[in-house]
Each structure stands twice: as C-alpha cells, then as structure tokens.
Amino acid sequence: MIGPGVLALAVSGCGTGPIYTEGNAASAIGSVPGRGLWEAYGTVQDPARAIDGNIHTAAVAADADGPAQLVIDLGKPGTLNMIVIDHGANEFGFARQVVVHTSLDGKRFVRRHAALGTRRVSTLLLMSPVLARYVRLDAVAPGTRPWSVAEVHMQ
C-alpha cells in the first residue's frame, strides 16, 4: 500500500524519479542523435554524469557563486527545440538563469535562448528548431546552491 505522503510527492512532481524518458522509436532524419553518441565536458565536476541516464548522479558546479558551463557534443548534427535539465534529488540545484548556445563546429557558438532555472526541472524551449552538434548550457546567474545537472534531455 502506498502511503498518503508518497502519493502526494508523486502527484506534486517532487519525487526523485525521472520525469522524462527517451522514446524507443527509430530517430527521424534531423532529430537529436541517440544518447549513445553524446559526450559531455565543461566547468562542472563530472560532466558525463549529466548524460549517463542515471537520475541519482549529477554533474555539479564547483561552487554556488560563480558561473558554470556544460557542453554536450551530440556526436553528429541534429535538430532540437527543447532542452530539459533535470536537477535530480538536489531540489535547490538550479541556476537562476541558464543560457543556451549551439554550434555545428564546437568553436563558434550562437546564443539561442535564456531562461530562468526552476526547482527540480528546468525546461528550455527554443523559439524555432535549431540544427546543432554542440549544445552549451551556461548557468550565468547562480542559485543559492551549486548548479546540479542530474540529466539533460533534448528533442
């Protein structure tokens, strides 16, 4: 039997399970490449944890006061218009503002979007689909705790 507290957490979205799952269907031409091709790097500690498929591990900024950066190489170009940053169990591990930059070559990045971070999950919606191989997420306005990225999902 599920207790009322657990049910309330699940209904409110406060649980620590994944909130987003990757589709199992074959990728359409131009869609985001499969996670098996992705690589992550940046100024956060353990950047690969942000794309490892495990909601219980996280890439974390070195401190809460400075900017932090996470770059994801998708392995090949793909089209995307939404990025979901799941902060996992670290409820307050969000940045007050995140800026999205994209690139095809990993050298010249174009600013695409800036949005407020939110507790547990930050959803960043681009105004139009973008062709990119590299996606850079900059936590430009730190939160009260170090930026924590348990998983990044893109579509």
C-alpha positions as CSV (number, residue, x, y, z in Angstrom):
1,M,0.0,0.0,0.0
2,I,1.2,3.5,-0.9
3,G,1.2,5.9,2.0
4,P,-0.5,9.4,1.5
5,G,2.8,11.2,1.8
6,V,4.4,9.2,-1.0
7,L,1.3,9.7,-3.2
8,A,1.3,13.5,-2.5
9,L,5.0,13.7,-3.5
10,A,4.4,11.7,-6.7
11,V,1.4,13.8,-7.7
12,S,3.2,17.1,-7.0
13,G,6.2,16.1,-9.1
14,C,8.5,16.3,-6.0
15,G,9.7,12.7,-6.3
16,T,13.3,11.9,-7.4
17,G,12.4,9.5,-10.3
18,P,13.0,10.5,-13.9
19,I,10.4,12.9,-15.3
20,Y,11.3,12.4,-18.9
21,T,12.1,9.2,-20.8
22,E,13.6,8.8,-24.2
23,G,11.4,7.4,-26.9
24,N,12.3,3.9,-28.2
25,A,11.2,4.6,-31.8
26,A,13.7,5.0,-34.5
27,S,15.1,8.5,-34.9
28,A,13.7,10.6,-37.6
29,I,16.1,12.3,-40.0
30,G,17.3,15.5,-38.4
31,S,16.2,14.7,-34.9
32,V,18.6,14.7,-31.9
33,P,21.1,11.8,-32.2
34,G,20.8,9.0,-29.7
35,R,22.4,9.3,-26.3
36,G,25.0,6.7,-27.1
37,L,26.8,9.2,-29.3
38,W,26.8,12.0,-26.7
39,E,29.9,13.3,-24.8
40,A,29.9,16.0,-22.1
41,Y,32.5,18.4,-20.9
42,G,32.7,21.8,-19.2
43,T,33.5,23.5,-16.0
44,V,31.1,21.4,-13.9
45,Q,32.6,18.4,-11.9
46,D,31.9,15.0,-13.5
47,P,30.2,16.4,-16.7
48,A,29.5,12.9,-18.0
49,R,27.0,12.3,-15.1
50,A,24.7,14.8,-16.8
51,I,24.1,12.4,-19.7
52,D,24.6,8.9,-18.1
53,G,21.0,8.0,-17.8
54,N,21.1,7.8,-14.0
55,I,18.9,10.3,-12.2
56,H,20.8,9.6,-9.0
57,T,24.2,11.0,-10.3
58,A,24.8,14.6,-11.2
59,A,27.4,17.0,-12.7
60,V,27.8,19.8,-10.2
61,A,29.3,23.2,-10.3
62,A,32.4,23.8,-8.2
63,D,30.7,26.5,-6.1
64,A,27.4,28.3,-5.9
65,D,28.8,31.8,-6.5
66,G,30.4,31.5,-10.0
67,P,29.1,30.7,-13.5
68,A,29.2,27.1,-14.6
69,Q,29.2,25.6,-18.1
70,L,28.1,22.2,-19.5
71,V,28.8,21.4,-23.2
72,I,27.2,18.4,-24.9
73,D,28.6,17.0,-28.1
74,L,25.8,15.2,-29.8
75,G,28.2,13.2,-31.9
76,K,26.7,14.4,-35.1
77,P,24.3,17.3,-36.1
78,G,20.7,17.0,-35.2
79,T,17.7,19.3,-34.9
80,L,16.3,20.3,-31.5
81,N,14.0,22.9,-30.0
82,M,13.7,21.8,-26.3
83,I,16.2,21.0,-23.6
84,V,15.1,19.7,-20.2
85,I,17.6,19.9,-17.3
86,D,16.6,17.5,-14.5
87,H,18.3,18.5,-11.2
88,G,17.5,15.2,-9.6
89,A,17.4,14.9,-5.9
90,N,19.1,18.3,-5.4
91,E,15.9,20.3,-5.3
92,F,17.7,23.6,-5.0
93,G,20.5,22.8,-7.5
94,F,19.1,25.1,-10.2
95,A,20.6,28.3,-11.6
96,R,18.6,31.5,-11.6
97,Q,19.3,31.9,-15.3
98,V,20.6,29.4,-17.9
99,V,21.7,30.5,-21.4
100,V,21.7,28.0,-24.3
101,H,24.3,28.3,-27.1
102,T,24.6,26.0,-30.1
103,S,27.3,25.2,-32.6
104,L,28.0,23.0,-35.6
105,D,31.8,23.0,-35.2
106,G,32.3,23.3,-31.4
107,K,34.2,26.7,-31.9
108,R,31.6,29.3,-33.0
109,F,28.6,29.3,-30.7
110,V,25.4,31.2,-31.2
111,R,23.2,32.3,-28.3
112,R,19.8,30.8,-28.8
113,H,17.8,31.2,-25.6
114,A,18.0,32.4,-22.0
115,A,15.6,31.2,-19.3
116,L,15.0,31.1,-15.6
117,G,16.0,27.9,-13.9
118,T,13.3,26.2,-11.8
119,R,13.3,23.8,-8.9
120,R,13.7,20.1,-9.8
121,V,13.4,20.6,-13.6
122,S,14.3,23.5,-15.9
123,T,12.6,23.3,-19.3
124,L,14.2,25.5,-22.0
125,L,12.1,25.9,-25.2
126,L,13.8,27.4,-28.2
127,M,11.6,29.6,-30.4
128,S,12.4,27.6,-33.5
129,P,14.2,24.3,-34.3
130,V,18.0,24.6,-34.5
131,L,20.5,22.4,-36.3
132,A,23.4,21.8,-33.9
133,R,26.1,19.3,-33.0
134,Y,27.2,21.1,-29.8
135,V,24.8,22.4,-27.1
136,R,26.4,24.6,-24.4
137,L,24.4,25.4,-21.2
138,D,25.8,28.3,-19.2
139,A,24.5,28.9,-15.7
140,V,25.0,32.6,-15.8
141,A,23.1,33.6,-12.7
142,P,23.9,31.1,-9.9
143,G,21.3,29.9,-7.5
144,T,21.6,29.5,-3.7
145,R,23.4,26.2,-4.1
146,P,25.9,24.9,-6.7
147,W,24.2,24.1,-10.1
148,S,23.4,20.4,-10.3
149,V,22.6,18.6,-13.6
150,A,21.4,15.1,-13.0
151,E,20.2,14.5,-16.6
152,V,19.8,16.5,-19.8
153,H,17.2,15.5,-22.3
154,M,16.8,17.1,-25.7
155,Q,14.2,16.9,-28.5
